[in-house]
């Protein structure tokens, strides 16, 4: 059900039980997960992994686990998420030691291309808290254009960016 995507350095694979150590490391780390509602307990990290896999079955899309080709290590996730009454978004996270290697951009380009070419989407969007400057910088490197500002179910307003189809 979850297609595999291959890039130069990464394999984007289905979330599975083999991903739990990465989820647990990320979500229980205060600094790593603060932009994602963390830190949370190991039990809630387990639930988040199950939620990410379940998105594929309920929505027909979801996030992929990011596996480094050389090490075979799960280093994060990238893909699409849509909570109840929330807009669909491109999302990603990486373990701290896997940041600043270009993995988020490489994975994002691949999944955005997949959304346009395989899912047939006419538009890919993302959003983040105003304080998440690193996410905003990546979206700009992906060619994202601010399309509007909206209020979200959590009561916060966020800029929404449209990401063009990769060339």
C-alpha positions as CSV (number, residue, x, y, z in Angstrom):
1,X,0.0,0.0,0.0
2,X,2.8,2.4,0.8
3,X,5.0,3.0,-2.3
4,X,8.8,3.0,-1.8
5,X,10.6,6.1,-3.2
6,X,14.4,6.1,-3.8
7,X,16.6,9.2,-4.0
8,X,20.3,9.5,-4.4
9,X,21.0,8.9,-0.7
10,X,17.7,7.8,0.8
11,X,15.0,5.2,0.8
12,X,11.6,6.4,1.7
13,X,9.7,3.4,3.1
14,X,6.6,2.5,4.9
15,X,6.5,3.3,8.7
16,X,6.8,0.0,10.6
17,X,7.8,-1.4,14.0
18,X,11.4,-1.1,12.8
19,X,11.0,2.7,13.0
20,X,10.0,2.8,16.7
21,X,13.5,3.5,18.0
22,X,13.8,6.6,15.8
23,X,10.3,7.7,16.8
24,X,11.1,7.2,20.5
25,X,14.4,9.0,20.2
26,X,12.9,11.9,18.4
27,X,9.6,12.4,20.3
28,X,11.1,12.0,23.8
29,X,13.8,14.5,23.1
30,X,12.7,18.0,24.2
31,X,14.8,20.0,21.8
32,X,14.3,17.7,18.8
33,X,10.5,17.5,19.0
34,X,9.5,20.9,20.4
35,X,8.0,22.0,17.0
36,X,6.0,18.8,16.9
37,X,4.3,19.0,20.3
38,X,7.1,17.2,22.2
39,X,8.5,16.0,24.2
40,X,6.0,13.1,24.6
41,X,6.2,9.8,26.3
42,X,7.4,6.6,24.7
43,X,3.8,5.3,24.7
44,X,2.7,8.4,22.8
45,X,5.6,8.1,20.4
46,X,4.4,4.5,19.7
47,X,0.9,5.9,19.1
48,X,2.3,8.5,16.7
49,X,4.0,5.8,14.7
50,X,0.7,3.9,14.5
51,X,-1.1,7.1,13.5
52,X,1.5,7.7,10.7
53,X,0.9,4.2,9.3
54,X,-2.8,4.5,9.7
55,X,-2.9,7.7,7.6
56,X,-2.0,5.6,4.6
57,X,-5.1,3.4,5.1
58,X,-7.6,6.1,6.1
59,X,-6.4,8.9,3.8
60,X,-4.6,7.1,1.0
61,X,-1.4,9.2,1.8
62,X,0.9,9.6,4.7
63,X,4.5,9.9,5.8
64,X,7.4,7.7,4.7
65,X,10.2,6.7,7.1
66,X,13.5,8.0,5.8
67,X,16.2,5.4,5.7
68,X,19.9,6.2,4.9
69,X,21.1,4.0,2.1
70,X,24.6,3.6,3.5
71,X,23.8,2.9,7.1
72,X,20.2,1.4,6.8
73,X,19.4,3.6,9.7
74,X,15.9,5.3,10.1
75,X,16.7,9.0,10.5
76,X,13.2,10.6,10.3
77,X,10.0,10.9,8.3
78,X,8.8,12.9,5.4
79,X,5.4,13.0,3.7
80,X,1.9,14.3,4.2
81,X,-0.3,14.6,7.2
82,X,-3.9,15.8,7.7
83,X,-5.5,16.0,11.1
84,X,-9.3,16.3,11.6
85,X,-10.4,19.7,10.3
86,X,-6.8,20.6,9.4
87,X,-5.5,21.2,5.9
88,X,-3.3,18.6,4.3
89,X,0.4,19.4,4.6
90,X,3.9,18.4,3.7
91,X,5.7,17.5,6.9
92,X,9.0,16.1,8.0
93,X,11.2,15.5,11.0
94,X,14.8,14.3,11.3
95,X,16.8,13.0,14.2
96,X,19.3,15.7,15.4
97,X,22.4,13.9,14.2
98,X,20.8,13.6,10.7
99,X,20.1,17.3,10.3
100,X,22.2,19.7,8.1
101,X,22.9,17.0,5.6
102,X,20.3,18.0,3.1
103,X,18.1,15.0,3.9
104,X,14.9,17.0,4.5
105,X,15.2,18.8,1.2
106,X,16.1,15.6,-0.7
107,X,13.2,13.7,0.8
108,X,10.7,16.6,0.4
109,X,11.5,17.0,-3.3
110,X,10.9,13.3,-3.8
111,X,7.5,13.2,-2.0
112,X,6.3,16.5,-3.5
113,X,7.1,15.1,-7.0
114,X,5.2,11.9,-6.0
115,X,2.2,13.9,-4.9
116,X,2.0,15.7,-8.2
117,X,2.9,12.8,-10.5
118,X,1.5,9.7,-8.7
119,X,-1.3,11.0,-6.5
120,X,-2.4,13.5,-9.2
121,X,-2.6,16.4,-6.7
122,X,-3.0,19.9,-8.2
123,X,-1.4,21.5,-5.2
124,X,1.0,20.7,-2.3
125,X,0.9,22.9,0.7
126,X,2.6,23.2,4.0
127,X,2.5,25.4,7.1
128,X,4.4,25.8,10.4
129,X,4.4,27.8,13.5
130,X,5.8,31.3,13.0
131,X,8.7,30.5,15.3
132,X,9.8,27.5,13.2
133,X,12.4,29.4,11.2
134,X,14.3,26.3,10.0
135,X,11.1,24.8,8.5
136,X,10.3,28.1,6.8
137,X,13.8,28.3,5.3
138,X,13.4,24.8,3.9
139,X,10.1,25.6,2.4
140,X,11.6,28.6,0.7
141,X,14.5,26.5,-0.7
142,X,11.8,24.2,-2.1
143,X,10.3,27.2,-3.9
144,X,7.3,27.6,-1.6
145,X,5.2,30.7,-2.0
146,X,3.1,32.1,0.8
147,X,-0.5,31.8,-0.4
148,X,-2.4,32.9,2.6
149,X,-2.6,33.1,6.4
150,X,-5.3,31.0,8.2
151,X,-6.4,30.2,11.7
152,X,-6.1,26.6,12.7
153,X,-8.1,24.3,15.0
154,X,-5.5,24.9,17.8
155,X,-6.4,28.6,17.7
156,X,-3.0,29.6,16.1
157,X,-2.7,31.5,12.8
158,X,-0.1,30.2,10.4
159,X,1.1,31.1,6.9
160,X,0.3,28.5,4.3
161,X,2.8,27.9,1.5
162,X,2.2,26.3,-1.8
163,X,5.1,24.2,-3.1
164,X,5.5,24.0,-6.8
165,X,6.0,20.7,-8.7
166,X,9.8,19.9,-8.9
167,X,11.4,20.2,-12.3
